[in-house]
C-alpha cells in the first residue's frame, strides 16, 4: 500500500472527502443536488458517509462530526477501512483524499485505517476474488507533511510483512526461514542482526528452547535484532522479546483438532517484535532497541518432551514440565535470561501465550502485567489507547506465584488450578528477570477468525503499532 502527498499532475479522478461538519460541504466540488442529498440523508450515527458514481470515477464523502478522543480516532480508522472496501468493490486501485480544514490527527487516522484495511493474503489462490486491489492513496492536506505520510507508510509496510509471516503455513515458514526473513528485512533497513542456529543455541545454554525443539525435525533459531542509531536518546536499551512458535501442536498434550490450523500464528509475538524493529529502523527513530526472537515448532517427535520432565534453566532454576502445551513460556524464559547481558532499562515480552487471556478479554484487549515498571506500564496503557490496541493491566499479586510452586523442582510450567492462567504464566516468566519488565499476552488479538474492520481476517500484526507508539515517544 503506497501513501503519498497528492500531485495534481498525476490526474487522479477518484476522490475521498473528509470534512469535520456539514458546513464544509459547500467547499467540495459537488453539485447543489448532491449537497442537498447529503444534508437530507445525513445522520451522524447511522449514515455519516455517502458515495457517488460519476461513471468514469467515484466519490466518497465522510462527515466526521466528532471530537478528538481515542474512540473518535478509532472510528476514523474504521471509516477509512469502509472507504477502502468501497473502492475495492468498485475495482478502483487509487484515490485522492481531500481533507479541507481537518485536523492532521484525523487525516492520519483515516489514512491508517484505509491503508491497513487494504491488506489481503491471497497469493496462493489461482484466481483472486478481487481483480483490482486498492493500492495507492494520494493525500491532499496542507496539515499533513510528506514525512508524516512516509512514517505511516513504513509502519503499514512493516505491518503487512508481519501479517504475511503470521499467515504463512509452517511448511513455508519454519524457524530457520522465519529468522532469515526477519534478518533480510531488518538489515536492509539498517539494523544489525545475528541469527543463531542449534549449535550456538546449545553453547548459549538455552535448555528450554532445545527441549521444546526435541520433537521437531527442524532446528530452532534465535534471532537478535539491534537498532542503535547514533542519536539514540536512551543510554540503556529497551529489549523486546517475542515468542516464535512457528507451529504448536501442543506436543504430547495434543491440542484438539478444531482450530489447530491457526496454530501457525503462534509466532505472532515474535513477528510483532520483528515488525517493531523494522519500522523503527525504516523511520530512523532515535531510540536504542534490541529484539530477541526464539523460534521453533512444538511437535510430537519420538524424542519430544513429556509431562513430568524436569529441565534446568540457564539461571539455575529447575522447571517441572507438567503440560507440553505450555511451551511458549519456556522459550521466552531463555530469551529473558539472555536479555540480562544488555543491562536493559526495560524489557517487554510479547506472546500469544494463553487461552485464558481470550476467556478473560475476548478479542478486544491485550492482557498486560509488570514487575518494577509502573511508569512504563502506564505509558504503555496510554499507547494502547492511542492506537486502539488496548492493554488491560492484570493483577500480579505475590499470592499467584504459589500456584506455580513444584513439589520436586523449583517451579512448574503451569498453575495448579484452573483460574488465573494468564497471570500464572506471567509469574512463571518473572522467575527469569532481574530488571524492569512488562509481559503482554496478545493471544486475544493476534489472529481473527472473521474480518474485524482494518485488522482484517487472519493475522492482525497486533502489538506492532502498540510497541512502535510506546517507543517512538521516547525519542521526542
C-alpha positions as CSV (number, residue, x, y, z in Angstrom):
1,X,0.0,0.0,0.0
2,X,1.5,3.3,-1.1
3,X,0.7,6.5,0.8
4,X,2.0,9.8,-0.6
5,X,1.3,13.5,-1.0
6,X,-1.0,14.4,-3.9
7,X,0.5,15.8,-7.0
8,X,-2.1,17.4,-9.3
9,X,0.0,16.3,-12.3
10,X,-0.9,12.7,-11.6
11,X,-4.6,13.3,-12.7
12,X,-6.3,11.0,-10.2
13,X,-10.1,11.3,-10.5
14,X,-11.4,9.1,-7.7
15,X,-11.9,11.3,-4.6
16,X,-12.5,10.9,-0.9
17,X,-13.7,13.9,1.0
18,X,-13.1,14.0,4.7
19,X,-14.8,17.0,6.4
20,X,-15.4,18.0,10.0
21,X,-19.0,19.0,9.6
22,X,-21.8,19.7,7.1
23,X,-20.9,23.4,6.9
24,X,-17.9,22.5,4.8
25,X,-19.9,20.8,2.1
26,X,-20.0,24.0,0.1
27,X,-16.2,23.8,-0.3
28,X,-16.4,20.5,-2.1
29,X,-16.8,20.1,-5.9
30,X,-20.2,18.6,-5.5
31,X,-23.4,19.8,-7.3
32,X,-26.1,21.5,-5.3
33,X,-28.3,18.5,-5.8
34,X,-25.6,16.2,-4.3
35,X,-25.1,18.6,-1.4
36,X,-28.8,18.7,-0.7
37,X,-28.9,14.9,-0.9
38,X,-26.2,14.6,1.8
39,X,-27.8,17.2,4.0
40,X,-31.2,15.4,3.8
41,X,-29.8,11.9,4.4
42,X,-27.1,12.6,6.9
43,X,-27.2,11.0,10.3
44,X,-24.0,11.1,12.5
45,X,-24.7,7.6,13.9
46,X,-26.3,5.6,11.1
47,X,-25.3,7.4,7.9
48,X,-22.1,9.6,8.1
49,X,-20.8,8.6,4.6
50,X,-22.1,9.0,1.1
51,X,-20.9,7.6,-2.3
52,X,-21.4,8.9,-5.8
53,X,-20.8,7.1,-9.1
54,X,-19.7,9.6,-11.7
55,X,-19.4,6.8,-14.2
56,X,-15.8,7.4,-15.0
57,X,-14.8,7.8,-11.4
58,X,-16.2,7.6,-7.8
59,X,-16.5,10.0,-4.9
60,X,-16.7,9.1,-1.2
61,X,-17.8,11.7,1.3
62,X,-17.5,11.3,5.1
63,X,-18.7,13.8,7.6
64,X,-16.8,13.3,10.9
65,X,-19.0,15.3,13.3
66,X,-16.8,14.0,16.2
67,X,-14.2,15.1,18.7
68,X,-10.6,14.1,19.0
69,X,-10.9,11.3,21.6
70,X,-9.2,8.0,21.3
71,X,-12.6,6.5,20.3
72,X,-13.1,9.2,17.7
73,X,-9.7,8.3,16.1
74,X,-10.6,4.7,16.1
75,X,-13.9,5.5,14.4
76,X,-12.0,7.3,11.7
77,X,-9.7,4.3,11.2
78,X,-12.8,2.1,10.7
79,X,-14.3,4.6,8.3
80,X,-11.0,4.5,6.4
81,X,-11.4,0.8,6.1
82,X,-15.0,1.2,4.8
83,X,-13.7,3.6,2.1
84,X,-11.1,1.0,1.1
85,X,-13.8,-1.7,0.9
86,X,-15.9,0.6,-1.3
87,X,-13.2,1.4,-3.8
88,X,-12.1,-2.2,-3.9
89,X,-15.6,-3.4,-4.6
90,X,-15.8,-0.9,-7.4
91,X,-12.5,-2.2,-8.8
92,X,-10.6,1.0,-8.2
93,X,-6.9,0.9,-7.2
94,X,-6.4,4.5,-6.1
95,X,-8.0,7.8,-4.9
96,X,-7.1,11.2,-3.6
97,X,-8.0,12.1,0.0
98,X,-9.1,15.7,0.3
99,X,-9.4,17.0,3.9
100,X,-10.1,20.7,3.9
101,X,-10.0,22.2,7.4
102,X,-9.5,18.7,9.0
103,X,-7.0,18.2,11.9
104,X,-3.9,16.2,10.9
105,X,-4.5,13.6,13.6
106,X,-7.9,12.9,11.9
107,X,-6.4,12.7,8.4
108,X,-3.7,10.3,9.6
109,X,-6.1,8.1,11.5
110,X,-8.4,7.8,8.4
111,X,-5.4,7.1,6.2
112,X,-4.1,4.5,8.6
113,X,-7.4,2.6,8.6
114,X,-7.7,2.7,4.9
115,X,-4.2,1.5,4.4
116,X,-4.4,-1.3,6.9
117,X,-7.7,-2.4,5.5
118,X,-6.2,-2.9,2.1
119,X,-4.2,-5.9,3.2
120,X,-5.0,-9.3,1.7
121,X,-3.3,-12.7,1.8
122,X,-4.3,-14.4,-1.5
123,X,-1.0,-15.2,-3.2
124,X,-1.7,-19.0,-3.1
125,X,-5.1,-18.5,-4.9
126,X,-5.0,-19.3,-8.6
127,X,-7.7,-16.7,-9.1
128,X,-8.1,-13.8,-6.7
129,X,-11.7,-12.9,-5.9
130,X,-10.8,-9.2,-6.3
131,X,-9.3,-8.5,-9.7
132,X,-8.2,-5.0,-8.6
133,X,-6.9,-4.1,-5.2
134,X,-6.8,-0.6,-3.7
135,X,-3.1,0.1,-3.6
136,X,-2.4,3.9,-3.6
137,X,-3.7,6.8,-1.6
138,X,-2.8,10.3,-2.5
139,X,-3.3,12.7,0.4
140,X,-4.2,16.3,-0.3
141,X,-3.9,18.1,3.0
142,X,-1.8,21.2,3.9
143,X,-1.9,20.0,7.5
144,X,-0.1,16.7,6.9
145,X,3.5,16.6,5.7
146,X,5.2,14.2,3.3
147,X,7.4,13.0,6.2
148,X,4.3,12.1,8.3
149,X,2.9,10.1,5.4
150,X,6.2,8.3,4.9
151,X,6.4,7.4,8.6
152,X,2.9,6.0,8.4
153,X,3.6,4.2,5.2
154,X,6.6,2.5,6.8
155,X,4.6,1.3,9.8
156,X,2.0,-0.1,7.4
157,X,4.7,-1.8,5.3
158,X,6.1,-3.4,8.5
159,X,2.6,-4.5,9.5
160,X,2.0,-6.1,6.1
161,X,5.2,-8.1,6.4
162,X,4.2,-9.2,9.9
163,X,0.8,-10.3,8.7
164,X,2.3,-12.2,5.8
165,X,4.7,-14.1,8.2
166,X,1.9,-15.0,10.6
167,X,-0.4,-16.1,7.8
168,X,2.2,-18.3,6.2
169,X,1.9,-22.1,6.9
170,X,4.7,-23.9,8.6
171,X,5.7,-25.9,5.5
172,X,6.6,-22.5,4.0
173,X,7.8,-20.7,7.1
174,X,9.8,-22.8,9.5
175,X,12.0,-21.5,12.3
176,X,15.0,-21.1,10.0
177,X,13.2,-19.3,7.2
178,X,11.4,-17.1,9.7
179,X,14.7,-16.0,11.1
180,X,16.1,-15.4,7.6
181,X,13.2,-13.3,6.5
182,X,13.4,-11.1,9.6
183,X,17.1,-10.7,9.1
184,X,16.9,-9.8,5.5
185,X,14.3,-7.0,6.0
186,X,15.9,-5.5,9.1
187,X,19.4,-5.4,7.6
188,X,18.0,-3.6,4.5
189,X,16.5,-1.0,6.9
190,X,19.9,-0.5,8.7
191,X,19.6,-2.7,11.8
192,X,22.2,-5.2,12.9
193,X,21.0,-8.8,13.0
194,X,22.5,-12.1,14.4
195,X,20.9,-15.4,13.8
196,X,21.9,-18.3,16.0
197,X,21.5,-21.9,14.9
198,X,21.2,-25.0,17.0
199,X,24.9,-25.4,17.9
200,X,25.1,-21.8,19.0
201,X,21.9,-22.2,21.0
202,X,23.4,-25.1,22.8
203,X,26.5,-23.1,23.5
204,X,24.3,-20.4,25.0
205,X,22.7,-22.9,27.3
206,X,19.2,-22.3,26.1
207,X,17.8,-25.5,27.6
208,X,14.1,-24.7,27.3
209,X,14.3,-23.8,23.6
210,X,16.2,-27.0,22.9
211,X,13.7,-29.1,24.9
212,X,10.7,-27.7,23.1
213,X,12.5,-28.4,19.8
214,X,13.3,-32.1,20.7
215,X,10.2,-33.3,18.9
216,X,10.9,-31.4,15.7
217,X,12.9,-32.4,12.6
218,X,13.6,-28.7,12.0
219,X,16.3,-27.0,14.0
220,X,15.5,-24.0,16.2
221,X,16.7,-20.4,15.7
222,X,17.4,-17.5,17.9
223,X,17.4,-14.1,16.3
224,X,18.9,-10.9,17.8
225,X,17.9,-7.6,16.1
226,X,19.6,-4.4,17.2
227,X,18.6,-0.9,16.2
228,X,21.2,1.5,17.7
229,X,21.2,4.9,16.0
230,X,24.0,7.4,16.7
231,X,21.5,9.9,18.1
232,X,19.7,7.4,20.4
233,X,18.1,9.2,23.4
234,X,18.5,6.3,25.8
235,X,21.8,5.0,27.3
236,X,20.4,1.7,28.3
237,X,18.4,-0.2,25.6
238,X,14.8,-1.3,25.6
239,X,14.7,-5.0,24.9
240,X,11.7,-6.6,23.2
241,X,11.2,-10.4,23.4
242,X,8.8,-12.2,21.1
243,X,7.6,-15.8,21.2
244,X,8.4,-17.5,17.9
245,X,6.4,-20.8,17.9
246,X,6.0,-21.3,14.1
247,X,3.6,-24.1,14.8
248,X,2.2,-25.5,18.0
249,X,0.6,-29.0,18.1
250,X,0.6,-28.9,21.9
251,X,3.1,-31.7,21.9
252,X,2.2,-34.8,23.9
253,X,-0.6,-32.7,25.4
254,X,-2.1,-32.6,21.9
255,X,-4.4,-29.7,21.1
256,X,-7.9,-30.6,19.8
257,X,-8.4,-30.6,16.0
258,X,-10.7,-27.6,15.9
259,X,-8.6,-24.5,15.3
260,X,-5.3,-26.4,15.0
261,X,-4.8,-24.9,11.6
262,X,-4.5,-21.5,13.1
263,X,-1.5,-22.6,15.3
264,X,0.8,-21.3,12.5
265,X,0.0,-18.0,14.2
266,X,1.7,-18.9,17.4
267,X,4.8,-16.9,16.3
268,X,2.8,-13.7,16.2
269,X,4.6,-12.2,19.2
270,X,8.0,-12.8,17.6
271,X,6.7,-11.3,14.3
272,X,5.4,-8.3,16.1
273,X,8.8,-7.7,17.7
274,X,10.5,-8.0,14.3
275,X,7.9,-5.6,12.8
276,X,8.5,-3.0,15.5
277,X,12.3,-3.1,15.0
278,X,11.8,-3.0,11.2
279,X,9.5,0.1,11.4
280,X,11.8,1.8,13.9
281,X,14.8,1.3,11.6
282,X,13.0,2.4,8.5
283,X,11.8,5.6,10.3
284,X,15.2,6.2,11.9
285,X,13.7,6.6,15.4
286,X,16.3,7.8,17.9
287,X,15.9,5.0,20.4
288,X,18.2,2.1,21.1
289,X,16.1,-1.1,20.9
290,X,17.0,-4.8,20.8
291,X,14.7,-7.6,19.7
292,X,15.1,-11.2,20.8
293,X,13.1,-13.9,19.0
294,X,13.5,-17.6,19.9
295,X,11.8,-19.8,17.3
296,X,10.9,-23.5,16.9
297,X,7.8,-25.6,16.4
298,X,6.3,-27.9,19.0
299,X,5.7,-31.4,17.7
300,X,5.2,-35.0,18.7
301,X,8.5,-36.5,17.6
302,X,10.0,-39.6,19.1
303,X,12.2,-37.5,21.4
304,X,9.6,-34.9,22.3
305,X,9.3,-33.7,25.9
306,X,6.7,-35.3,28.0
307,X,4.8,-34.3,31.2
308,X,6.9,-35.0,34.2
309,X,10.2,-34.0,32.6
310,X,12.5,-31.7,34.6
311,X,14.9,-29.2,33.0
312,X,17.4,-26.8,34.5
313,X,17.4,-23.3,33.0
314,X,20.4,-21.1,32.3
315,X,19.9,-19.2,35.5
316,X,20.0,-22.4,37.6
317,X,16.2,-22.7,38.2
318,X,14.7,-26.2,37.7
319,X,11.4,-26.5,35.9
320,X,8.9,-29.4,36.1
321,X,7.1,-29.7,32.8
322,X,3.5,-30.7,33.5
323,X,2.0,-29.6,30.3
324,X,3.8,-29.7,27.0
325,X,1.3,-27.2,25.5
326,X,2.7,-24.6,27.9
327,X,5.8,-24.3,25.8
328,X,5.8,-20.7,24.9
329,X,6.8,-19.5,28.4
330,X,9.7,-22.0,28.3
331,X,11.3,-20.5,25.2
332,X,10.6,-16.9,26.4
333,X,12.4,-17.7,29.6
334,X,15.6,-18.5,27.7
335,X,15.4,-15.2,25.9
336,X,14.6,-13.3,29.1
337,X,17.7,-14.7,30.7
338,X,19.7,-13.7,27.6
339,X,18.3,-10.2,27.8
340,X,20.2,-9.6,31.1
341,X,23.5,-9.2,29.2
342,X,22.3,-5.9,27.7
343,X,21.6,-4.3,31.1
344,X,18.3,-3.1,29.8
345,X,16.3,-0.1,31.1
346,X,13.1,-2.1,30.3
347,X,12.2,-5.5,28.8
348,X,8.8,-6.1,27.2
349,X,7.9,-9.6,26.1
350,X,5.1,-10.2,23.6
351,X,3.4,-13.6,23.1
352,X,0.3,-15.5,22.1
353,X,0.7,-17.2,25.4
354,X,-2.6,-18.3,27.0
355,X,-6.2,-19.3,26.0
356,X,-7.0,-17.9,29.5
357,X,-6.4,-14.4,28.1
358,X,-9.0,-14.9,25.4
359,X,-11.5,-16.2,28.0
360,X,-10.9,-13.1,30.2
361,X,-10.8,-10.4,27.5
362,X,-12.3,-11.8,24.3
363,X,-10.8,-10.3,21.1
364,X,-10.7,-6.6,22.1
365,X,-7.9,-6.3,24.6
366,X,-4.3,-7.4,25.4
367,X,-3.5,-8.8,28.8
368,X,-0.6,-6.9,30.4
369,X,1.3,-7.2,33.7
370,X,4.5,-5.8,35.0
371,X,7.2,-6.1,37.7
372,X,9.1,-3.0,38.8
373,X,7.9,-0.9,35.8
374,X,4.9,1.2,36.9
375,X,5.6,4.3,34.9
376,X,6.4,2.3,31.7
377,X,3.2,0.3,32.2
378,X,1.2,3.5,32.5
379,X,2.8,4.9,29.3
380,X,2.1,1.6,27.5
381,X,-1.5,1.7,28.6
382,X,-1.8,5.2,27.0
383,X,-0.1,4.0,23.8
384,X,-2.7,1.2,23.7
385,X,-5.5,3.7,23.8
386,X,-3.9,5.9,21.1
387,X,-3.5,3.0,18.6
388,X,-6.5,1.1,20.0
389,X,-4.6,-2.0,20.8
390,X,-5.8,-1.6,24.3
391,X,-4.0,-3.2,27.2
392,X,-5.7,-4.3,30.4
393,X,-3.4,-4.4,33.4
394,X,-3.9,-7.7,35.3
395,X,-3.2,-8.1,39.0
396,X,0.2,-9.5,39.7
397,X,0.0,-10.2,43.4
398,X,2.5,-12.3,45.2
399,X,-0.1,-15.0,46.0
400,X,-0.4,-16.0,42.4
401,X,3.2,-17.2,42.5
402,X,2.3,-20.0,44.9
403,X,0.3,-21.7,42.1
404,X,3.5,-22.5,40.1
405,X,5.5,-23.9,43.0
406,X,6.5,-27.5,42.3
407,X,6.9,-30.4,44.8
408,X,10.0,-31.7,43.1
409,X,11.5,-28.7,41.3
410,X,11.8,-25.0,41.8
411,X,8.7,-24.2,39.7
412,X,6.2,-25.9,37.4
413,X,5.3,-24.7,33.9
414,X,1.5,-24.4,34.6
415,X,-0.6,-23.3,37.5
416,X,-2.1,-25.7,40.0
417,X,-5.7,-24.6,39.5
418,X,-7.9,-23.7,36.5
419,X,-8.1,-20.0,37.4
420,X,-5.8,-17.1,36.5
421,X,-3.9,-18.9,33.8
422,X,-2.7,-15.7,32.2
423,X,-1.3,-14.4,35.4
424,X,0.4,-17.6,36.5
425,X,2.1,-17.7,33.1
426,X,3.4,-14.2,33.8
427,X,4.5,-15.4,37.3
428,X,6.5,-18.2,35.6
429,X,8.3,-15.7,33.4
430,X,9.1,-13.4,36.4
431,X,11.5,-16.1,37.7
432,X,13.9,-15.3,34.9
433,X,14.2,-11.5,35.1
434,X,16.1,-9.0,37.3
435,X,15.2,-5.8,35.5
436,X,12.0,-3.7,35.0
437,X,9.7,-5.9,32.9
438,X,6.3,-5.9,31.2
439,X,4.5,-9.0,29.8
440,X,1.9,-8.7,27.1
441,X,-0.3,-11.7,26.2
442,X,-1.7,-11.0,22.6
443,X,-3.5,-14.3,22.2
444,X,-6.7,-12.2,22.2
445,X,-5.9,-10.1,19.1
446,X,-3.2,-11.7,17.1
447,X,-5.4,-13.8,14.7
448,X,-9.0,-13.2,13.8
449,X,-11.4,-16.0,12.6
450,X,-13.6,-13.4,10.9
451,X,-12.9,-10.0,9.5
452,X,-12.6,-7.2,12.1
453,X,-12.5,-3.9,10.2
454,X,-9.0,-2.8,9.3
455,X,-7.5,-5.6,11.3
456,X,-8.8,-8.0,8.7
457,X,-9.2,-11.7,8.8
458,X,-6.3,-13.9,9.9
459,X,-3.2,-12.2,11.1
460,X,-3.6,-8.7,12.5
461,X,0.0,-7.7,13.5
462,X,-1.2,-7.0,17.0
463,X,1.5,-5.5,19.2
464,X,3.4,-3.7,16.4
465,X,1.6,-0.4,16.5
466,X,1.4,-0.5,20.2
467,X,5.1,-1.0,20.8
468,X,6.1,1.4,18.0
469,X,4.0,4.2,19.5
470,X,5.4,3.5,23.0
471,X,9.0,3.5,21.8
472,X,8.8,6.4,19.3
473,X,7.5,8.7,22.0
474,X,10.8,8.2,23.9
475,X,12.6,9.9,21.1
476,X,10.7,13.1,21.4
